[in-house]
Amino acid sequence: MKKFLLGVFSIVICIFIYIYAVYFKGFYIDLDPQAPITSSFQIEGKDILIVHDDGKTEKLIIKGVDLPSTAVSHYAADYAIDYDTYMRWFELISDMGANTIRIYTIYNDVFYDAFYDYNIQHEKPLYLLQGLQVSEWANDSKSDAYGNEFYNSLKEDAIQVVDAIHGKLIMGAHQQKGSSFYDKDVSPWVMGYIIGNEWNAKTIAYTNEQHYPASYKGEYISTNDEANAFEAMLADVMDGLISYESHKYKTQRLITFNSTYDTDPFEYDSFYASQMLKFATLDINHFVKEKNYQSGLFASYHLYDYYDRFYQYFSDGQKEALGEILEHLDTTNLYTTYTSLLNEYHDVPVVISGYSYPAPVAVILLMEASMKPNREKLLFLHIRIF
């Protein structure tokens, strides 16, 4: 009897270890390392293409919605939005003509359940730009980007986010991410990954002043000679994510990091730069797609209120580097001027993955709605078009 109980106990322990290793920690054994790797989303020039099962490609023009996890009277990390609300929102998003959703981190399983069910029920699917990011504490702390809460957190998230979209993740309660059982494979509709959201420029600059390598050579992503230490760290994270998905799931998708106006790749004269607190840069042009990476890189920017006539305050060296781009720049509208500049400057597609702050009127309505029984009707005001 003791041997029997001991045997049962051993089997239970083995099962628990297996579940923990595979579904919590992403452990896997590549049983077919020579299997071909596929990619349903690829870059050709400055176009994003959908690759269909028959090999034919279709150009995708992104018309997107930035979808935070915030609900009235709840913190963002509460993930209080329910299944029916997500399904209603997806219908509204499609009805307004959008085809893509951008989210910031691993949301709770309810989001992925609803996203999966919506897409299998509709001939015209919605696509997903899946984000991963560090905590505000890590982003704004006194540590550099190679601190445990920054670099190690991104590396861990890279594994979890891949398993989450493939429906093979169990995650317990977490202060920054969702939780529960991720068992829906939404990967066919996940266009790509966006690393980070609003990087702290001070953290970037501080990292670059340390004695870290300013280059990275990877199997899928590398950097060129113009990269800085923070960009080398991002390339490491991106390369690791692509490697994990390539070897475990035999598939790849697009990838990028997010940037904003205070970390864009442009250099301004010292007085103007000091006014806008511009002292760090990130540039997707410093990243190199290796031959093993089928999918591709794109640029991602979140736009806020920008400075009028900014193009007049570039440094002399920047004006010379931009050359004809500045000469032919349409300056009739502030935001189209900036987005046109980004598009002309970059060698890859540019996606504006977020736009401005929520409008003050929306904030007021949401505050009022929190005290009304029909507040769910106003939750859509959180959604921002990009």
Phi, psi and omega per residue, in radians:
M1 nan -0.731 3.138
K2 -1.112 -0.704 3.126
K3 -1.127 -0.663 3.116
F4 -1.111 -0.846 3.137
L5 -1.094 -0.681 3.113
L6 -1.119 -0.687 3.112
G7 -1.135 -0.774 3.115
V8 -1.081 -0.774 3.136
F9 -1.056 -0.719 -3.135
S10 -1.131 -0.707 3.123
I11 -1.125 -0.753 3.123
V12 -1.072 -0.758 3.129
I13 -1.101 -0.726 3.131
C14 -1.112 -0.724 3.118
I15 -1.112 -0.745 3.140
F16 -1.094 -0.778 3.132
I17 -1.084 -0.729 3.127
Y18 -1.082 -0.854 -3.135
I19 -1.073 -0.753 -3.124
Y20 -1.122 -0.796 -3.102
A21 -1.150 -0.745 -3.038
V22 -1.426 -0.821 -2.993
Y23 -1.673 -0.322 3.091
F24 -1.764 -0.666 -3.014
K25 -1.962 -0.027 3.046
G26 1.314 0.353 3.137
F27 -1.149 2.437 3.082
Y28 -2.722 2.816 3.024
I29 -2.131 2.141 3.137
D30 -1.362 1.711 -3.089
L31 -1.401 -0.206 -3.133
D32 -2.438 1.246 -3.060
P33 -1.106 -0.321 -3.121
Q34 -1.617 0.005 -3.129
A35 -1.088 2.469 -3.134
P36 -1.163 2.549 3.114
I37 -1.771 2.315 -3.103
T38 -1.917 2.838 3.096
S39 -2.591 2.062 -3.119
S40 -1.519 -0.160 3.123
F41 -2.306 2.200 -3.082
Q42 -2.416 2.875 3.110
I43 -1.913 2.342 3.010
E44 -2.305 1.865 -3.037
G45 1.144 -2.062 3.094
K46 -1.948 0.359 3.118
D47 -1.877 2.515 2.986
I48 -1.722 2.214 -3.070
L49 -2.004 2.476 2.935
I50 -1.658 2.231 3.116
V51 -1.767 1.995 -3.112
H52 -1.414 2.945 -3.084
D53 -1.051 -0.509 -3.130
D54 -1.490 0.079 3.114
G55 1.594 -0.219 3.120
K56 -1.283 2.595 -3.108
T57 -1.965 2.670 3.137
E58 -2.373 2.255 3.119
K59 -1.229 2.303 -3.135
L60 -1.913 2.097 3.016
I61 -1.711 1.972 -3.056
I62 -1.287 2.181 2.973
K63 -2.187 1.774 -2.850
G64 -2.046 2.933 3.090
V65 -2.263 2.205 3.072
D66 -1.478 1.988 -2.978
L67 -2.004 1.602 3.048
P68 -1.171 2.904 -3.123
S69 -1.653 0.170 -3.034
T70 -1.382 2.407 3.009
A71 -2.204 2.741 -3.117
V72 -0.983 2.334 3.092
S73 1.162 0.304 3.100
H74 -2.297 2.649 2.982
Y75 -1.284 2.746 -3.141
A76 -1.025 -0.678 -3.088
A77 -1.360 -0.009 3.050
D78 -1.306 -0.417 -3.116
Y79 0.815 0.990 -3.011
A80 -1.526 -0.083 -3.117
I81 -1.289 2.277 -3.051
D82 -1.625 3.034 -3.063
Y83 -1.021 -0.858 -3.084
D84 -1.095 -0.639 3.117
T85 -1.143 -0.786 3.093
Y86 -1.033 -0.788 -3.124
M87 -1.084 -0.692 3.117
R88 -1.160 -0.723 3.113
W89 -1.097 -0.742 -3.137
F90 -1.061 -0.685 3.076
E91 -1.083 -0.779 -3.132
L92 -1.158 -0.703 3.124
I93 -1.062 -0.778 3.114
S94 -1.155 -0.722 -3.126
D95 -1.099 -0.549 -3.129
M96 -1.405 -0.035 3.071
G97 1.695 0.073 3.121
A98 -1.438 2.745 -3.137
N99 -2.297 -0.017 -3.044
T100 -2.439 2.501 3.064
I101 -2.077 2.380 3.034
R102 -1.957 2.217 3.058
I103 -2.130 2.804 -2.894
Y104 -1.619 -0.479 -3.070
T105 -2.710 -2.968 3.034
I106 -1.277 1.951 3.088
Y107 -1.393 3.086 3.134
N108 -1.227 2.892 -3.039
D109 -1.071 -0.408 -3.131
V110 -1.063 -0.701 3.122
F111 -1.045 -0.841 -3.075
Y112 -1.223 -0.601 3.063
D113 -1.074 -0.818 -3.131
A114 -1.179 -0.711 -3.140
F115 -1.089 -0.749 3.098
Y116 -1.098 -0.872 -3.091
D117 -1.110 -0.687 3.121
Y118 -1.061 -0.809 -3.041
N119 -1.228 -0.605 3.116
I120 -1.334 -0.248 3.129
Q121 -1.681 -0.101 -3.068
H122 -2.226 2.386 3.131
E123 -1.168 -0.629 3.130
K124 -1.730 1.824 -3.029
P125 -1.421 2.906 2.917
L126 -1.729 2.517 3.106
Y127 -1.827 2.835 -3.027
L128 -2.243 2.299 2.897
L129 -1.793 1.896 -3.020
Q130 -1.600 2.192 -3.137
G131 -1.753 2.811 2.917
L132 -2.545 2.495 -3.012
Q133 -2.643 2.857 3.081
V134 -1.537 2.904 3.112
S135 -1.229 2.768 3.080
E136 -1.064 -0.633 3.140
W137 -1.075 -0.804 -3.129
A138 -1.181 -0.682 -3.102
N139 -1.160 -0.582 -3.047
D140 -1.886 0.170 -3.066
S141 -1.420 -3.125 3.131
K142 -1.478 -0.070 -3.137
S143 -1.456 2.844 3.056
D144 -1.567 -3.078 -3.024
A145 -1.259 -0.135 3.101
Y146 -1.720 0.193 3.042
G147 -1.196 2.778 -3.074
N148 -1.012 -0.684 -3.083
E149 -1.379 -0.086 -3.119
F150 -1.929 -1.315 -3.086
Y151 -1.085 -0.903 -3.113
N152 -1.107 -0.611 3.111
S153 -1.136 -0.746 3.117
L154 -1.136 -0.690 3.126
K155 -1.129 -0.712 3.103
E156 -1.175 -0.746 3.130
D157 -1.085 -0.615 -3.124
A158 -1.043 -0.675 3.098
I159 -1.244 -0.818 -3.081
Q160 -1.135 -0.676 -3.084
V161 -1.207 -0.611 3.080
V162 -1.143 -0.808 3.131
D163 -1.146 -0.589 -3.126
A164 -1.115 -0.801 -3.081
I165 -1.284 -0.356 3.088
H166 -1.605 0.033 3.074
G167 1.257 0.613 -3.132
K168 -2.361 0.935 -3.115
L169 -2.479 2.403 2.927
I170 -2.098 2.182 -3.101
M171 -2.336 2.268 3.118
G172 -1.353 -3.058 -3.117
A173 -1.002 2.392 -3.082
H174 -2.495 2.474 -3.089
Q175 -1.288 -0.424 -3.053
Q176 -1.930 -0.355 -3.046
K177 -2.198 3.001 3.065
G178 -1.289 -2.979 -3.110
S179 -2.734 3.091 3.077
S180 1.802 -2.715 -3.034
F181 -1.749 2.063 3.111
Y182 -1.753 1.703 -3.057
D183 -2.109 0.161 3.095
K184 -1.807 2.192 3.128
D185 -1.492 1.697 3.137
V186 -1.702 0.109 -3.039
S187 -1.011 -0.544 3.131
P188 -1.020 -0.394 -3.081
W189 -1.922 0.064 3.104
V190 -1.515 1.919 -3.083
M191 -1.255 -0.718 -3.090
G192 -3.083 -3.073 -3.088
Y193 -2.040 2.485 3.022
I194 -2.079 2.041 -3.124
I195 -1.511 2.098 3.066
G196 1.409 3.019 3.128
N197 -2.310 -1.419 3.122
E198 -2.003 1.592 3.142
W199 -1.145 2.455 3.045
N200 -1.333 2.055 -3.093
A201 -1.059 -0.529 3.121
K202 -1.157 -0.679 3.115
T203 -1.144 -0.688 3.094
I204 -1.081 -0.865 -3.109
A205 -1.116 -0.723 -3.133
Y206 -1.127 -0.720 3.098
T207 -1.084 -0.733 -3.109
N208 -1.174 -0.383 3.141
E209 -1.508 -0.147 3.111
Q210 -1.480 3.087 -3.065
H211 -1.640 0.915 3.088
Y212 -1.724 2.705 3.098
P213 -1.070 2.446 3.123
A214 -1.735 0.315 3.107
S215 -2.565 2.785 3.119
Y216 -2.542 2.350 3.086
K217 -2.076 2.003 -3.090
G218 -2.126 3.116 3.121
E219 -1.307 -0.518 -3.071
Y220 -2.144 -0.619 -3.127
I221 -2.248 2.361 3.048
S222 -2.339 3.080 3.041
T223 -2.085 2.776 3.069
N224 -1.649 -3.010 -3.042
D225 -1.252 -0.207 -3.103
E226 -1.604 -0.060 -3.058
A227 -1.237 2.789 3.037
N228 -1.932 3.108 -3.039
A229 -1.138 -0.665 3.134
F230 -1.147 -0.711 3.098
E231 -1.139 -0.627 3.084
A232 -1.106 -0.669 3.082
M233 -1.103 -0.767 3.118
L234 -1.106 -0.714 3.113
A235 -1.076 -0.679 3.087
D236 -1.043 -0.840 -3.129
V237 -1.120 -0.803 -3.124
M238 -1.114 -0.745 3.121
D239 -1.100 -0.710 3.124
G240 -1.133 -0.695 3.118
L241 -1.122 -0.840 -3.137
I242 -1.082 -0.713 -3.139
S243 -1.087 -0.782 -3.125
Y244 -1.080 -0.808 -3.118
E245 -1.228 -0.624 -3.131
S246 -1.136 -0.785 -3.065
H247 -1.388 -0.619 -3.083
K248 -1.480 -0.744 -3.031
Y249 -1.962 -0.066 3.096
K250 1.018 0.684 3.125
T251 -2.593 2.788 3.119
Q252 -2.424 2.773 3.040
R253 -2.566 3.084 -3.073
L254 -1.132 2.766 3.118
I255 -2.639 2.643 3.093
T256 -2.833 -3.132 2.929
F257 -2.145 2.724 -3.127
N258 -1.568 2.660 3.104
S259 -2.499 2.906 3.095
T260 -2.373 -3.124 -3.054
Y261 -1.092 -0.503 -3.100
D262 -1.498 -0.003 3.016
T263 -2.234 0.287 3.142
D264 -1.173 2.989 -3.006
P265 -1.436 0.149 -3.009
F266 -1.712 2.621 -3.126
E267 -1.953 2.264 -3.100
Y268 -1.953 2.875 3.089
D269 -1.143 2.737 -2.915
S270 -1.047 -0.706 -3.100
F271 -1.165 -0.825 3.133
Y272 -1.120 -0.737 -3.140
A273 -1.069 -0.663 3.132
S274 -1.187 -0.573 3.123
Q275 -1.187 -0.634 -3.115
M276 -1.733 0.153 3.132
L277 0.949 0.804 -3.109
K278 -1.763 1.835 3.140
F279 -2.495 0.325 3.102
A280 -2.572 2.611 3.136
T281 -2.347 2.583 2.981
L282 -2.274 2.404 -3.030
D283 -2.495 1.995 3.130
I284 -1.147 -0.334 3.070
N285 -1.159 -0.264 3.109
H286 -1.487 -0.003 -3.104
F287 -1.823 2.474 -3.064
V288 -2.066 2.253 3.060
K289 -1.490 2.049 3.120
E290 -1.363 2.864 -3.027
K291 -1.136 -0.402 3.127
N292 -1.332 -0.187 -3.108
Y293 -1.712 1.877 -3.068
Q294 -1.386 -0.558 -2.964
S295 -1.302 -1.749 3.096
G296 2.770 2.950 -3.140
L297 -1.789 2.591 2.984
F298 -2.463 2.883 3.114
A299 -1.723 2.481 -3.129
S300 -2.266 2.251 3.137
Y301 -2.324 2.459 2.999
H302 -1.888 2.037 -3.032
L303 -1.650 2.375 3.036
Y304 -2.098 -2.971 3.072
D305 -1.069 2.106 -3.061
Y306 -1.826 3.021 -3.051
Y307 -1.591 2.297 -3.113
D308 -1.100 2.439 3.119
R309 0.984 0.588 -3.136
F310 -0.992 -0.567 -3.064
Y311 -1.166 -0.218 3.100
Q312 -1.459 -0.202 -2.985
Y313 -1.944 0.286 3.027
F314 -1.123 2.631 3.058
S315 -1.150 2.830 -3.133
D316 -1.042 -0.719 3.127
G317 -1.115 -0.665 3.127
Q318 -1.202 -0.700 3.105
K319 -1.066 -0.709 3.128
E320 -1.167 -0.703 -3.122
A321 -1.172 -0.667 -3.129
L322 -1.310 -0.544 3.021
G323 0.884 -2.080 -3.048
E324 -1.143 -0.375 3.111
I325 -1.028 -0.759 3.137
L326 -1.233 -0.627 -3.096
E327 -1.100 -0.579 -3.077
H328 -1.862 0.259 -3.080
L329 -1.317 2.233 3.084
D330 -1.387 2.025 -3.045
T331 -1.895 0.397 -3.091
T332 -1.303 -0.400 -3.128
N333 -2.405 2.357 -3.018
L334 -1.040 -0.864 -3.046
Y335 -1.308 -0.681 3.092
T336 -1.182 -0.516 3.055
T337 -1.091 -0.821 -3.092
Y338 -1.208 -0.790 -3.131
T339 -1.162 -0.627 3.078
S340 -1.126 -0.702 3.099
L341 -1.070 -0.802 3.118
L342 -1.041 -0.770 -3.099
N343 -1.141 -0.718 3.137
E344 -1.228 -0.609 -3.081
Y345 -1.267 -0.740 -3.006
H346 -1.430 2.634 3.115
D347 -1.557 -0.107 -3.049
V348 -2.143 2.937 3.080
P349 -1.040 2.528 3.122
V350 -1.948 2.193 3.120
V351 -2.028 2.162 3.013
I352 -1.499 1.694 -2.967
S353 -1.572 0.049 3.066
G354 -2.899 2.635 -3.071
Y355 -2.460 2.066 2.990
S356 1.051 -2.911 3.080
Y357 -1.813 2.845 3.028
P358 -1.021 2.439 -3.111
A359 -1.094 2.493 3.137
P360 -0.950 -0.676 -3.140
V361 -1.100 -0.610 3.120
A362 -1.169 -0.698 3.128
V363 -1.097 -0.749 3.129
I364 -1.090 -0.807 -3.139
L365 -1.085 -0.655 -3.138
L366 -1.197 -0.666 3.095
M367 -1.110 -0.738 3.103
E368 -1.167 -0.647 -3.073
A369 -1.161 -0.483 -3.112
S370 -1.111 -0.297 -3.134
M371 -1.841 0.156 -3.103
K372 -2.061 2.583 -3.117
P373 -1.188 -0.371 -3.106
N374 -1.756 0.512 -3.040
R375 -1.117 -0.406 -3.114
E376 -1.109 -0.373 3.138
K377 -1.216 -0.317 -3.073
L378 -1.799 -0.034 -3.089
L379 -1.093 -0.476 -3.102
F380 -1.100 -0.298 3.126
L381 -1.140 -0.330 3.068
H382 -1.205 -0.409 -3.020
I383 -1.357 2.294 -3.124
R384 -2.040 2.381 3.133
I385 -1.466 2.446 3.006
F386 -2.251 nan nan
